[in-house]
Amino acid sequence: MDKFQKPTTLFLYVCLLWFPFAFAGHDYGQALSKSILFFEAQRSGYLPSTQRVKWRANSGLQDGKTSGVDLVGGYYDAGDNVKFGLPMAFTITMMSWSIVEYGQQMAQSGELGHAMEAVKWGTDYLIKAHPEPNVLYGEVGDGNTDHYCWQRPEDMTTDRHAYRIDPNNPGSDLAGETAAAMAAASIVFRRHNPAYSNQLLSHAKQLFYFADKYRGKYDSSIRVAQKYYQSYSGYADELLWAAGWMYQATNEQYYLNYLGNNGDALGGTGWAMTEFGWDVKYVGAQVLAAKFLMQGKAGTHTPVFGKYQQKAEYFMCSCIGKGSRNVQRTPGGLLFRQRWNNLQFVTSSSFLLSVYSDYLTSAGKSLNCAGGTASPAELLNFAKSQVDYILGDNPRATSYMVGYGSNYPQQVHHRASSIVSIKVNPSFVSCRGGYATWFSRKASDPNLLTGAIVGGPDAYDNFADERDNYEQTEPATYNNAPLLGLLARLHAGHNGYNQLLPVALPVSKPVVSQPTPAPRPKVTPVPKRRSTPAPAKSSAPISITQKVTASWVSKGRTYYRYSTTITNKSTKTLKNLQLSISKLYGPIWGLAKISGSYGLPAWVNSLPAGKSFEFVYIHSASPADVSVSAYRLA
């Protein structure tokens, strides 16, 4: 995860696809298969005979040796060769949650076995990393020395020191997340491998006790993690999140009481969040508590669990644009939180929307938001729109899943995929030599990182497919993990499963079929078209400018992406804006349809003085006619 390399100037690449094809229906089953396959490319340790990503080989075989412990195995987190414990544990928790909720749908698609293998590869490592009740190894390798080098995992010469937490050096967030991962995974293996499930649950109980008794932030003990995975939210959210999973795995009253008695003190009933990820787990804990409430399990804690539910629903409303403080979106409609690896938040939020939609459906309820009532279907449809954006329904017609579709990232910020496979050329790749020979190449990766979800576009849907653009082209395991369940849900459709009933996963034997490799995109030369602003049609206080930001040719037809900027030139706030748009022959993003006109989207209630708003559209013609039909200044 290279957060501290030199930033790259972003610019919008010319699209290379025939636009209409990009918006056809998606094959969610194929996307699910590929997204699981990505985890095999991230494996560390001795690779099994069933390994399907053939360009990888064994790596990290001495991990833990200098500390007297076996830490071989696990996952590399992103495009580097470090094993970071906090995001790895979160990845395993989310993969397990995907299976817990949608395992039956995965079984229908033939991918349950592969998904369970992906979880077990992670939990086998976590068991090794927890050699004593109050000791947990939370990192192998050092991000600073690792990022100084660009090497295949099979060649790495960087420091492989192992870092741990213990009673004198606590890490409640790390131990809590690992307890959650073990507990969630124990549910996954309960029928398939009861002995292994019990082993995981035993570790989870010890880790929860360790996390709760010896409190502290893990990055105060493992300081080398601070530059890369600092725990900004602290450890209170992980304690509640872990308690939720412990209760779901054990049904023991102690953990339900923990959620009820500590909800206020640890912030679970107080924090209204608009993000969910490897650092901030409050919404996850709130959703689990809301589930227990809808299952009728809250008992004497019903008032407290009601407050958890209010905060969970605040998050849902904010995502779909009906909250009091909505999540920002790009003009193309993608949830946007930050420029670096934004898609991690999109996949995790979309998974929560899907799960909560199914909880509401099972309970026969709907969502009451500040902006109006929302049905369960509305939550699921919005989650689907985010997945569709990732798979190619976006202004660039780009798939942000490597290997899915015809137009996807070619220069992924990933050491293993960007360097020729050791099986093809076993010549040693040195620490700095990798930068000179492979990192700086302006060519496609020699190894296809199938299924990887990269960081994704910026706030204006722009994306630069360049290897040194780590903010946008680096993948991560926690980008993919929440997507497994959501893709299974979308692929299977709604089959009447009651998500509030006890989990009963089918016993599934692993299958060995490999997804069909995606074709490499064929690049078509694109004639240059000068970006000429279209004539502005505006009322005096409002200016409208248009320009071409991309163009491409397919089958003799030229398509253009137009960016239209609305600027409030007055000294007052612009409200109730309505636009009239004619001669539009393609899709439009960033505006809300209001009867026969268009208005600002739900997440932009008004436009302050001097501020601008952008929307985009694509068609194969001159600029559309855009004019102001109504507005109010206040």
C-alpha positions in Angstrom: 0.0 0.0 0.0 2.1 2.9 -1.3 0.6 6.0 0.3 3.8 8.1 0.3 5.2 8.0 -3.1 5.3 11.0 -5.4 1.7 12.0 -6.4 0.8 11.7 -10.0 -1.0 14.3 -12.0 -4.3 12.8 -13.0 -5.8 13.3 -16.4 -8.7 11.7 -18.2 -7.6 9.0 -20.7 -9.5 8.6 -23.9 -12.1 5.8 -23.7 -11.4 2.9 -26.1 -14.7 1.0 -26.1 -17.8 1.2 -28.1 -19.9 2.9 -25.6 -23.3 1.1 -26.0 -21.6 -2.3 -25.1 -20.4 -0.9 -21.8 -23.9 -0.5 -20.4 -25.2 -4.0 -21.2 -26.2 -6.2 -18.4 -23.4 -7.5 -16.2 -22.4 -11.1 -15.6 -22.3 -11.0 -11.8 -21.4 -14.7 -11.6 -18.3 -14.2 -13.7 -17.4 -11.1 -11.6 -17.8 -13.2 -8.4 -15.5 -15.9 -9.8 -12.9 -13.4 -10.7 -13.1 -11.4 -7.4 -12.4 -14.6 -5.5 -9.5 -15.6 -7.8 -7.8 -12.3 -6.9 -7.1 -13.6 -3.4 -5.0 -16.4 -4.8 -2.7 -13.8 -6.3 -2.3 -12.3 -2.8 -1.2 -15.5 -1.1 2.0 -15.7 0.9 3.7 -18.9 1.9 3.7 -22.4 0.3 1.1 -22.4 -2.5 -1.1 -25.5 -2.7 -1.4 -27.9 -5.7 -4.9 -26.4 -6.3 -3.4 -22.9 -6.9 -5.1 -21.4 -10.0 -3.0 -18.3 -10.4 -0.1 -20.0 -12.0 2.2 -17.1 -12.4 2.7 -16.9 -8.6 5.1 -19.1 -6.6 6.1 -19.7 -3.0 7.2 -16.7 -1.0 7.8 -15.5 2.6 9.0 -18.9 3.7 11.1 -17.6 6.6 8.4 -15.4 8.0 8.5 -15.5 11.8 11.6 -17.6 12.1 13.8 -14.9 13.8 11.0 -14.5 16.4 10.8 -18.3 17.0 7.3 -18.6 15.6 5.9 -19.9 12.3 4.2 -17.0 10.4 4.4 -18.5 6.9 1.2 -17.9 5.0 -1.6 -15.3 5.0 -2.2 -12.5 2.5 -0.2 -9.5 1.2 -2.6 -6.6 1.7 -2.3 -4.7 -1.6 0.4 -4.1 -4.1 3.3 -4.6 -1.7 4.8 -7.6 0.1 3.9 -6.7 3.7 1.5 -8.7 5.8 -0.5 -6.1 7.8 -2.6 -7.7 10.5 -5.4 -5.2 10.9 -6.6 -5.0 7.2 -6.0 -8.8 6.8 -8.3 -9.6 9.7 -10.9 -7.1 8.4 -10.7 -8.8 5.0 -11.3 -12.2 6.6 -14.2 -10.8 8.6 -15.8 -9.4 5.5 -15.3 -12.5 3.4 -16.8 -14.5 6.2 -19.8 -12.1 6.5 -20.3 -12.4 2.8 -20.6 -16.2 3.2 -22.7 -16.0 6.3 -25.3 -13.9 4.5 -25.1 -15.2 1.0 -23.4 -18.6 1.2 -26.4 -20.3 -0.3 -26.3 -18.0 -3.3 -22.6 -18.7 -3.7 -23.3 -22.4 -3.6 -25.7 -21.9 -6.5 -23.0 -20.2 -8.5 -20.5 -22.9 -7.7 -18.2 -20.6 -5.9 -18.8 -21.4 -2.2 -15.9 -23.8 -2.1 -13.5 -21.2 -3.5 -14.8 -18.6 -1.1 -14.3 -20.9 1.9 -10.8 -21.7 0.8 -10.0 -18.0 0.6 -11.3 -17.5 4.2 -9.3 -20.6 5.5 -6.1 -19.4 3.9 -6.4 -16.3 6.1 -7.6 -18.0 9.3 -4.9 -20.6 9.1 -2.4 -17.7 9.3 -4.3 -16.0 12.1 -4.1 -19.1 14.2 -0.3 -19.2 13.7 -0.2 -15.5 14.6 -1.9 -16.2 18.0 0.5 -18.6 19.7 -0.5 -17.6 23.2 -3.8 -16.3 24.7 -2.4 -12.8 25.2 0.0 -12.6 22.3 -0.8 -11.7 18.7 1.5 -11.0 15.8 0.2 -8.1 13.9 2.7 -7.4 11.1 5.4 -9.2 9.1 7.7 -6.9 7.2 8.2 -3.2 7.3 6.4 -0.8 5.0 9.3 1.6 4.8 11.9 -0.9 3.6 9.3 -2.7 1.5 8.3 0.4 -0.4 12.0 1.2 -1.0 12.1 -1.9 -3.2 10.1 -3.1 -6.2 10.4 -6.9 -6.2 8.3 -10.0 -6.7 7.3 -11.6 -3.5 9.4 -14.6 -4.6 12.5 -12.4 -4.7 12.0 -10.1 -1.8 15.1 -9.2 0.2 13.4 -6.7 2.5 13.2 -6.9 6.3 10.8 -9.5 7.5 10.7 -8.7 11.2 7.6 -9.8 13.0 5.8 -7.4 15.3 3.5 -8.4 18.1 1.1 -7.1 20.8 0.9 -8.5 24.3 -0.2 -7.2 27.8 2.7 -4.8 28.0 2.2 -3.6 24.4 -1.6 -3.8 23.9 -3.6 -3.5 20.7 -7.3 -3.8 21.4 -8.2 -2.7 17.9 -6.0 -5.4 16.3 -7.0 -8.1 18.8 -10.7 -7.1 18.5 -10.7 -7.3 14.7 -8.9 -10.6 14.8 -11.5 -12.0 17.3 -14.2 -10.8 14.9 -12.6 -12.6 12.0 -12.2 -15.8 13.9 -15.8 -15.7 15.2 -17.3 -14.9 11.8 -15.2 -17.6 10.2 -16.3 -20.2 12.8 -19.8 -19.8 11.5 -18.6 -20.4 8.0 -17.0 -23.7 8.9 -19.6 -24.9 11.5 -21.1 -27.6 9.2 -18.3 -28.1 6.8 -15.5 -28.6 9.4 -16.9 -28.6 13.0 -13.5 -29.2 14.7 -11.9 -26.3 12.8 -14.9 -24.1 13.7 -14.4 -24.9 17.4 -10.7 -24.1 17.1 -11.4 -20.7 15.6 -14.0 -19.9 18.2 -11.6 -20.8 21.0 -9.0 -18.4 19.6 -11.8 -15.7 19.2 -12.8 -16.0 22.8 -9.2 -15.6 24.0 -8.6 -12.7 21.7 -11.7 -10.9 22.8 -10.7 -11.2 26.4 -7.2 -10.0 25.6 -8.6 -7.0 23.6 -11.0 -6.0 26.4 -8.7 -6.5 29.4 -5.5 -4.9 28.0 -6.7 -1.8 26.3 -4.7 0.3 23.9 -4.2 1.2 20.3 -2.2 -1.3 18.3 -0.2 1.3 16.4 1.2 2.6 19.7 2.7 -0.8 20.1 3.5 -1.6 16.5 4.7 1.8 15.5 5.9 0.8 12.0 2.2 0.5 11.1 1.4 4.1 11.7 2.3 5.4 8.2 0.2 2.7 6.5 -2.7 1.5 8.7 -3.0 3.9 11.6 -6.0 3.3 13.8 -7.5 6.7 13.7 -10.8 5.6 15.2 -9.2 4.0 18.2 -10.3 0.6 19.6 -13.8 1.2 20.9 -15.4 0.4 17.6 -13.5 -2.9 17.3 -14.6 -4.0 20.8 -18.3 -3.5 19.9 -17.8 -5.1 16.4 -16.1 -8.1 17.9 -18.8 -8.5 20.6 -21.4 -8.5 17.9 -19.6 -11.3 16.0 -18.9 -13.2 19.2 -22.7 -13.2 20.0 -23.6 -14.2 16.5 -21.1 -17.1 16.7 -21.9 -18.3 20.2 -25.4 -17.0 21.1 -24.0 -16.4 24.6 -25.7 -13.8 26.6 -22.4 -12.3 27.9 -21.6 -10.8 24.5 -25.2 -9.5 24.0 -24.9 -7.8 27.4 -21.5 -6.4 26.4 -23.1 -4.7 23.4 -26.0 -3.4 25.6 -24.0 -2.3 28.5 -21.2 -0.6 26.6 -23.1 0.9 23.6 -23.0 4.4 25.1 -19.6 4.3 26.7 -17.8 3.0 23.6 -19.7 5.2 21.1 -21.8 2.6 19.4 -25.0 4.4 20.1 -23.6 7.9 19.7 -21.5 7.9 16.5 -23.5 8.6 13.3 -21.1 7.5 10.6 -20.9 7.8 6.8 -18.0 5.4 6.3 -17.2 1.8 7.0 -13.8 0.1 6.4 -10.7 -1.5 7.9 -10.4 1.4 10.4 -13.9 2.5 11.3 -16.2 -0.4 12.3 -19.0 1.5 14.1 -21.5 1.0 11.3 -20.8 -2.7 11.2 -21.5 -3.1 14.9 -24.6 -1.0 14.5 -25.9 -3.1 11.7 -25.3 -6.3 13.7 -27.1 -4.8 16.7 -30.0 -3.8 14.5 -30.2 -7.3 13.2 -30.3 -8.8 16.7 -33.1 -6.3 17.5 -35.1 -7.3 14.4 -34.6 -10.9 15.4 -36.2 -10.2 18.8 -33.1 -11.0 20.7 -32.4 -7.6 22.4 -34.4 -8.4 25.5 -33.8 -5.8 28.3 -31.4 -4.0 26.0 -34.1 -3.1 23.5 -33.9 0.6 24.1 -30.1 0.6 23.6 -30.3 -1.6 20.5 -32.9 0.8 19.2 -30.3 3.6 19.3 -27.8 1.3 17.5 -30.4 0.8 14.8 -31.0 4.6 14.5 -27.3 5.1 13.8 -27.2 2.2 11.3 -30.2 3.7 9.4 -28.5 7.1 9.5 -25.7 5.5 7.5 -28.1 3.9 5.0 -30.0 7.1 4.4 -26.8 9.1 3.9 -25.6 6.6 1.3 -28.8 6.7 -0.8 -29.1 10.5 -0.7 -32.0 10.8 1.7 -30.1 11.7 4.9 -29.5 14.9 6.7 -25.8 14.7 5.8 -25.4 12.7 2.6 -22.3 11.0 1.2 -20.7 12.9 -1.7 -21.0 11.4 -5.1 -19.1 11.9 -8.4 -21.0 13.3 -11.4 -21.3 9.7 -12.5 -23.1 8.7 -9.3 -20.3 6.9 -7.4 -20.0 7.3 -3.7 -16.9 9.3 -3.0 -15.0 9.7 0.3 -11.4 10.2 -0.6 -9.1 10.3 -3.6 -6.9 7.5 -2.4 -8.5 4.0 -2.9 -12.0 5.3 -2.8 -13.5 2.0 -4.0 -12.8 0.4 -0.6 -15.6 2.5 0.8 -17.9 1.9 -2.1 -17.7 -1.9 -1.9 -18.1 -2.0 1.9 -21.0 0.5 1.9 -22.7 -1.3 -0.9 -22.5 -4.6 1.0 -24.0 -3.0 4.1 -26.9 -1.6 2.0 -27.5 -5.0 0.5 -27.5 -6.8 3.8 -29.7 -4.2 5.5 -32.1 -4.3 2.6 -32.5 -8.0 3.1 -32.9 -7.5 6.9 -35.7 -5.0 6.3 -37.4 -7.3 3.8 -37.2 -10.2 6.2 -38.7 -8.1 9.0 -41.4 -6.5 6.7 -40.1 -3.0 7.3 -38.9 0.1 5.4 -36.5 2.9 6.2 -37.5 6.3 7.5 -35.0 8.9 6.4 -34.9 12.6 6.9 -35.5 12.9 3.1 -38.5 10.5 3.1 -39.3 6.8 3.3 -37.0 4.3 1.5 -38.0 0.8 0.6 -35.7 -2.2 1.0 -35.6 -2.4 -2.8 -34.3 1.2 -3.0 -31.3 0.2 -0.9 -30.5 -2.8 -2.9 -31.0 -1.0 -6.2 -28.5 1.7 -5.1 -26.0 -1.0 -4.1 -26.4 -2.5 -7.5 -25.8 0.8 -9.2 -22.5 1.1 -7.4 -21.4 -2.4 -8.5 -22.5 -1.6 -12.0 -20.4 1.5 -11.9 -17.4 -0.5 -10.8 -18.0 -3.1 -13.6 -18.1 -0.4 -16.4 -21.4 1.6 -16.2 -19.6 4.9 -15.7 -18.6 8.0 -17.8 -15.3 6.4 -18.8 -16.9 3.0 -19.7 -14.1 1.5 -17.7 -14.2 -1.6 -15.6 -12.3 -1.2 -12.3 -12.2 -4.9 -11.8 -9.0 -6.2 -13.6 -9.9 -8.8 -16.2 -13.6 -8.1 -16.3 -14.9 -6.6 -19.5 -12.7 -5.3 -22.3 -11.5 -2.0 -20.9 -9.9 -2.4 -17.5 -6.6 -1.1 -15.9 -3.5 -2.4 -17.6 -0.7 -0.9 -15.4 -1.8 -2.0 -11.9 0.3 -0.7 -9.0 1.2 -4.2 -7.9 4.7 -5.7 -7.5 3.9 -9.3 -8.4 1.7 -8.6 -11.4 4.0 -5.9 -12.9 7.1 -8.1 -12.9 7.6 -11.1 -15.2 6.6 -14.3 -13.4 9.5 -16.1 -11.8 8.3 -19.2 -13.6 8.8 -17.5 -17.0 12.1 -15.8 -16.1 13.7 -17.0 -12.9 16.5 -14.3 -13.0 16.7 -12.5 -9.7 15.0 -9.0 -9.6 16.9 -6.8 -7.2 15.5 -4.2 -4.8 16.1 -1.1 -6.9 16.5 -2.9 -10.2 12.8 -3.7 -10.1 12.0 0.0 -10.1 14.3 0.7 -13.1 13.2 -2.3 -15.2 9.6 -3.0 -14.3 8.0 -0.2 -12.3 8.9 2.5 -14.9 7.7 0.5 -17.9 4.9 2.2 -19.8 3.4 -1.1 -20.8 0.7 -3.5 -19.7 1.5 -5.8 -16.8 3.0 -9.1 -17.8 0.7 -11.0 -15.4 -3.0 -10.4 -15.3 -4.2 -9.7 -11.8 -7.7 -11.1 -12.4 -10.5 -9.9 -10.2 -8.6 -7.1 -8.5 -10.6 -4.0 -7.6 -8.3 -1.0 -8.0 -8.5 2.3 -6.1 -10.8 3.8 -8.7 -11.6 7.2 -10.1 -11.4 10.6 -8.5 -14.3 12.9 -7.5 -15.0 13.8 -11.1 -14.9 10.2 -12.5 -11.4 10.8 -13.9 -8.9 7.9 -13.9 -5.2 7.6 -15.0 -4.1 4.1 -15.8 -0.5 4.5 -14.7 1.6 2.2 -12.5 2.9 5.1 -10.3 -0.6 6.4 -9.7 -1.0 4.3 -6.5 -4.0 6.3 -5.4 -6.1 4.9 -8.3 -4.4 1.8 -9.6 -3.4 -0.1 -6.5 -5.8 -2.9 -5.5 -6.4 -4.2 -1.9 -7.9 -7.3 -0.4 -10.4 -5.3 1.6 -11.7 -3.8 -1.7 -12.7 -7.2 -2.8 -13.9 -8.9 0.4 -17.3 -7.1 0.8 -17.9 -7.5 -2.9 -18.1 -11.3 -2.7 -21.4 -11.4 -0.9 -22.9 -8.6 -2.9 -22.0 -10.2 -6.3 -23.5 -13.5 -5.1 -26.6 -11.7 -4.0 -27.0 -9.9 -7.4 -26.2 -13.1 -9.4 -28.7 -15.2 -7.7 -31.5 -12.6 -7.4 -33.9 -12.8 -4.5 -34.8 -16.3 -3.7 -36.9 -15.8 -0.6 -34.1 -16.4 2.0 -35.0 -14.9 5.4 -31.8 -13.2 6.5 -33.0 -13.0 10.1 -33.2 -16.8 10.4 -30.2 -18.8 11.8 -27.5 -19.4 9.3 -27.4 -22.9 7.7 -24.7 -23.0 5.0 -24.7 -26.0 2.6 -21.7 -28.3 2.9 -19.6 -27.5 -0.2 -16.5 -29.3 -1.6 -14.0 -27.0 -3.3 -14.2 -26.9 -7.1 -11.2 -26.3 -9.3 -12.7 -24.7 -12.4 -10.9 -21.5 -13.4 -12.7 -18.4 -14.7 -12.3 -17.8 -18.4 -9.5 -15.3 -19.0 -10.7 -11.9 -20.1 -9.6 -10.7 -23.6 -7.0 -8.0 -23.7 -8.5 -4.7 -25.0 -7.9 -3.8 -28.6 -6.8 -0.2 -28.8 -8.3 1.9 -31.6 -6.5 5.1 -32.7 -8.7 8.1 -31.8 -8.7 11.3 -33.8 -8.1 14.4 -31.8 -10.9 16.8 -31.2 -10.3 20.2 -29.8 -12.1 20.9 -26.6 -14.2 23.9 -27.6 -16.6 25.4 -25.0 -20.2 25.2 -26.2 -22.2 28.5 -26.3 -23.5 29.3 -22.8 -27.3 29.5 -22.4 -27.9 31.0 -19.0 -29.8 33.4 -16.9 -27.7 36.4 -15.7 -26.9 35.0 -12.2 -26.0 31.5 -13.6 -23.4 30.6 -16.1 -23.3 27.3 -18.1 -20.1 26.1 -19.8 -19.6 22.9 -21.7 -16.4 21.2 -23.0 -15.4 17.9 -24.5 -13.2 15.9 -22.0 -12.8 12.7 -24.0 -13.7 11.1 -27.3 -13.3 7.7 -28.9 -14.2 5.9 -32.2 -16.0 2.6 -32.6 -17.3 1.1 -35.8 -17.1 4.4 -37.6 -18.9 6.5 -35.0 -17.3 9.0 -32.7 -18.5 9.4 -29.2 -17.9 12.4 -26.9 -17.9 12.9 -23.2 -19.1 16.4 -22.3 -18.5 18.1 -19.0 -21.0 20.8 -18.2 -20.3 23.3 -15.3 -23.1 25.3 -13.7 -21.7 28.3 -11.7 -23.6 30.5 -9.3 -22.4 34.0 -10.2 -24.7 35.8 -7.8 -24.0 36.8 -4.2 -26.8 34.6 -2.9 -27.4 30.9 -2.5 -28.9 29.2 -5.6 -31.9 26.8 -4.8 -34.5 24.9 -6.7 -32.5 25.0 -9.9 -34.3 23.4 -12.9 -32.5 22.9 -16.2 -34.0 22.3 -19.6 -31.9 19.9 -21.8 -32.6 19.1 -25.4 -30.8 17.4 -28.2 -29.4 14.8 -25.7 -28.9 11.4 -27.3 -27.1 9.5 -24.5 -26.9 8.9 -20.7 -26.3 11.7 -18.3 -24.8 11.6 -14.8 -24.9 14.0 -11.9 -28.4 15.4 -12.2 -31.8 14.4 -10.9 -34.7 14.0 -13.3 -37.7 16.2 -12.3 -40.7 15.6 -14.5 -39.7 17.0 -17.9 -36.6 18.8 -16.6 -33.4 18.2 -14.5 -32.4 19.5 -11.1 -29.5 19.2 -8.7 -29.0 15.7 -7.2 -30.3 14.9 -3.7 -26.8 15.2 -2.2 -26.5 18.8 -3.4 -29.4 20.7 -1.9 -28.1 24.2 -3.0 -25.3 26.0 -4.6 -23.6 28.8 -2.6 -22.5 32.0 -4.1 -19.5 31.6 -6.4 -19.6 27.8 -6.3 -19.9 25.5 -9.3 -21.4 22.1 -10.0 -20.5 19.7 -12.7 -22.5 17.0 -14.6 -21.5 14.9 -17.5 -23.1 13.1 -20.5 -22.0 11.0 -23.4 -23.4 10.9 -27.0 -22.2 11.0 -30.6 -23.3 14.5 -31.5 -22.6 18.2 -30.8 -23.2 19.5 -27.3 -26.7 19.3 -26.0 -28.7 22.4 -25.5 -28.7 23.2 -21.8 -30.6 26.2 -20.3 -32.0 27.4 -17.0 -35.8 27.0 -16.8 -36.3 27.9 -13.1 -34.4 28.8 -10.0 -34.5 30.7 -6.7 -31.9 32.9 -4.9 -32.0 33.0 -1.1 
